[in-house]
Amino acid sequence: MQIEKNAVAGTLESSDAMVTVEPAENGIELDISSSVMNQYGRQIRATVLETLERLDVTSGKVTVVDKGALDCTLKARVECAVFRSCDKSAAGIPWGGVIR
């Protein structure tokens, strides 16, 4: 899947994350800021990269502003932002089916 335009998913509320995706040409550029970066930064990074890999996203700029979101929330936000960037309709999306 290719990121075609800018898209956002999520909020800046507590226990959520805001994920922004933008087109890029040279692989994945990942920028993470989190209120729990010292404790969970590596896990957040791994979760986002794993989700992008399962969606077959090979290039794009991904910005994550985390406010203590669980892994399942991060996966959902990344998945939604990528689908929005590709103009996928809600009817044809395998929500949760791609991400295990």
Summary of the structure (lengths in Angstrom):
residues: 100
radius of gyration: 12.4
end to end distance: 16.9
largest distance: 39.1
contacts: 300
relative contact order: 0.28
helix: 36%
strand: 24%
